[in-house]
Amino acid sequence: MTARHLLTFASSLVALILSSSLAAQAHDASVANHQPHYYDSADFGIDPKSVTFSDHIAPILQSSCQNCHRPGGGGPMVLMTYDEVRPWAPVIKYRTAIRDRMGAMPPYFLEKHIGITRMKDDYSLSDKELAMIQAWADNGAPRGNPENEPPLLEFDSGNEWAIGEPDLILRSNDFSRPAAGPDWWGDLGLVPTGLTEDRYVSAIQVREINDIPADGVTGTVGGRYIVHHMTYTSGSLNEDGSEVVDNVVSWPIHEVGRNADIFPEKAGRLLPANSALHLEATHMHSNGRETSAYVEFGIKFFPVGYKPQYSRRGPRTGNGIDIDVVPNEANQEFHNYVVLQEHTKIIAFEPHLHAPGVRMCMEAIWGHNQFTLNCVGYDHNWVKQYVYEDDAAPLLPKGTILHTIGFLDTTRANPNLADARNWAGGGRRSVSNMFIDLGYSVSLTEEQFQEEMATRRANMKDRNDYDVGCPMCWAPESMESSLAQGND
Ligand code: HEC
């Protein structure tokens, strides 16, 4: 090799290294450049001709789709029998391949190649399942041997509680919307709990009960309900029961399509004696037919005498006010930094953007280390909460900088956007913007933090095993003890 050759070789190597590292960091979050994930079935050892509805596809639909795509479910069509599924095969192939981007089915947008991947109730599809669906659809969606089909799942009325039979069911007043009319936003008043002693809540689920026939064709979830979302608190009542005055607790927001909330065993929430829920702010909309409804709260309690170990909430992240969204531009980024004042365990990540939102990431900056905890796609048609498995949840020392990054796209390629031409600021409506994490975290004492870390360390195989959410798990003992003494 001559010197000149060597130089060219060296500079092309530099170019190669540069471009690959750039590609790894710069993420194109624009809707126009979203690429479906199509796989070569050979990479998974799948013979494409052998994939059938009966043997392979029906079980996938049962575990990840029929919860919604069943009679009376939230999905617009039923995907249970072969005849129901067959016409949708090409669309199913496409929608599932969108994977973690706006429009993906099932609607679960966790990016699985980065950060923490062990979440509760993750019903998303694996690469192999995607490859299987694609091979099947490309091969003409054959049925196979009907005798091999799993028995059809039986769903009851659709009114069963996801949290199991509640210990207490509370009910709001009745309300209604005309077939057509402006949206309504306001206070629906108090719902007394009737409790005579303090109880801690282990799970809560909110659902709308209305007079829309369950088997009627509504086209979409927007036609099945009139409550779009509701924020509510609880607390002890004053003497004449007219106002919540003490022990005020705010509960996770209720939104159409949002899951029930199951609180960690160490962090139950108080519902005191002589208390009430206060349905502070509800957004209702007309759905094309006059509808009467009420909201039901299913509540499960921890046993009498239970006391939570973790009672202090972690900080809120994001920014709902100083927002500057320019028109017609993809890959806009918002950044927010919070310095953790206490050791913190993050229980759930719930990105909340509005119509322009396409993605949100959360990272932890500790010393000179920067950990991507998670990135998730965002689709404003869905409000998704990602709940960490208890032994995978971020466990961050005080002093960590929690950095959230929102990605927005205000071009016409974003189908959720009403108008690509206008500047928009912050605000409550979907046409204005928010950038917050509605997730939930708890503050830990030094002792609790060390205890949690000890459990995590015991799960790690060796010094080369890495726990993304726990930057201090392998910290030298001396650092730990100096932290414990509070003289770091
Ligand atoms: C949490 C409820 C839910 C789950 C789970 C779910 N879907 Fe859907 N699906 C919907 C809703 C609601 C829509 C209509 C809104 C939309 O298109 O995004 C929809 C739309 C679709 C569409 C597009 C229909 C059209 O008119 O073009 C397809 C295809 C689809 N789903 C397939 C699936 C498959 C396959 C799965 C499982 C792998 C699945 N869905 C899981 C609720 C769900």
Boltz pocket constraint, residues with backbone or C-beta under 6 A from the ligand:
constraints:
  - pocket:
      binder: B
      contacts: [[A, 60], [A, 61], [A, 64], [A, 65], [A, 66], [A, 67], [A, 68], [A, 69], [A, 74], [A, 75], [A, 76], [A, 88], [A, 91], [A, 92], [A, 95], [A, 96], [A, 103], [A, 104], [A, 105], [A, 106], [A, 107], [A, 125], [A, 219], [A, 220], [A, 221], [A, 257], [A, 381]]
      max_distance: 6.0
